Amino acid sequence: QLQVVESGGGSVQPGGSLRLSCAASGSISINAMGWYRQASGKQRELVAMIFNGNSINYGDFVKGRFTISRDNAKNTVYLQMNNLKPEDTAVYYCYAQAYWGQGTQVTVSS
């Protein structure tokens, strides 16, 4: 099993930046780590995923604004989010090899 713990959410004005972190601990080898998000009344959608070989997938809406990175030694994944928009407001969930974190709220508002 894995324990997945996110941190770094919060409130920011449009155009601002936030950095999310997610640490996974446990006995399972982790290939895929990444982030999904779910806005109120919408389906959960992929934000970014990074694999052990460092291949990366981003959601179409990212458009160069977000960067995912990973520290394999710490089983930690990071999401740097720049130029945030109100439509980025959502609960952001960390994903690690089919395990989920509890979610962290990101609110973008003036």
C-alpha positions in Angstrom: 0.0 0.0 0.0 0.9 3.7 -0.3 0.2 6.7 1.7 -0.1 9.8 -0.4 0.0 13.3 1.2 -0.4 16.6 -0.6 0.6 20.1 0.5 0.8 23.5 -1.0 -2.7 24.5 -2.0 -4.2 27.9 -1.1 -5.6 31.1 -2.5 -4.0 33.3 -5.1 -4.9 36.1 -7.4 -5.2 35.6 -11.2 -1.7 35.6 -12.7 -0.1 34.3 -9.5 1.7 31.1 -8.8 1.5 28.1 -6.5 3.6 25.0 -6.0 2.0 21.8 -4.9 4.0 18.9 -3.4 3.0 15.3 -2.9 4.9 12.6 -1.0 4.2 8.9 -1.3 5.4 6.4 1.2 5.0 2.6 1.3 6.2 -0.6 0.0 5.0 -0.4 -3.6 7.3 0.5 -6.5 5.9 3.7 -8.1 5.9 4.2 -11.8 3.3 6.9 -12.4 2.9 10.0 -10.1 0.9 13.1 -10.9 -2.0 15.4 -10.4 -5.7 15.4 -11.2 -8.1 18.2 -10.4 -11.9 18.4 -9.9 -13.8 21.7 -10.0 -17.2 22.0 -8.4 -19.8 20.2 -10.6 -17.2 18.9 -13.0 -15.5 15.6 -13.6 -12.0 14.9 -12.4 -9.4 15.6 -15.1 -5.7 15.0 -15.6 -3.4 17.9 -14.9 -0.1 16.2 -15.3 1.5 12.8 -14.9 5.2 11.9 -14.8 6.5 8.3 -15.2 9.6 6.6 -13.9 11.4 7.1 -17.2 10.6 10.8 -17.0 8.0 10.9 -19.8 5.3 13.4 -19.0 1.7 14.0 -20.0 -0.1 17.3 -19.5 -3.8 18.1 -19.7 -4.6 20.2 -22.8 -5.5 23.2 -20.7 -2.1 23.5 -19.2 -0.6 25.2 -22.3 2.9 25.7 -20.8 1.7 27.2 -17.6 2.3 24.2 -15.3 5.5 22.1 -14.8 5.6 18.7 -13.1 8.8 17.4 -11.7 9.7 14.4 -9.5 12.3 13.4 -6.9 12.5 9.7 -7.2 14.7 9.4 -4.1 12.0 11.0 -2.0 9.0 9.6 -3.9 7.8 13.1 -4.2 6.2 14.9 -7.1 5.8 18.7 -7.5 3.5 20.8 -9.6 4.6 24.4 -10.3 1.6 26.4 -11.5 2.2 29.8 -13.0 -0.1 32.3 -14.6 -3.1 30.9 -12.7 -6.6 31.6 -13.9 -9.9 31.6 -12.1 -10.8 28.5 -14.1 -7.9 26.7 -12.4 -9.9 26.8 -9.1 -10.4 23.2 -8.0 -9.4 20.5 -5.6 -6.1 19.1 -6.8 -5.5 15.4 -6.1 -2.2 13.6 -6.1 -2.1 10.2 -7.8 0.6 7.6 -7.1 0.4 4.2 -8.7 -3.4 4.0 -8.3 -3.4 5.5 -4.9 -4.9 9.0 -4.2 -4.2 11.8 -1.8 -6.9 13.6 0.2 -6.9 16.6 -2.1 -5.8 20.2 -1.6 -7.9 23.2 -2.5 -6.6 25.8 -5.0 -8.6 28.9 -5.4 -7.8 31.6 -7.9 -9.8 34.8 -7.3 -9.3 38.5 -7.3 
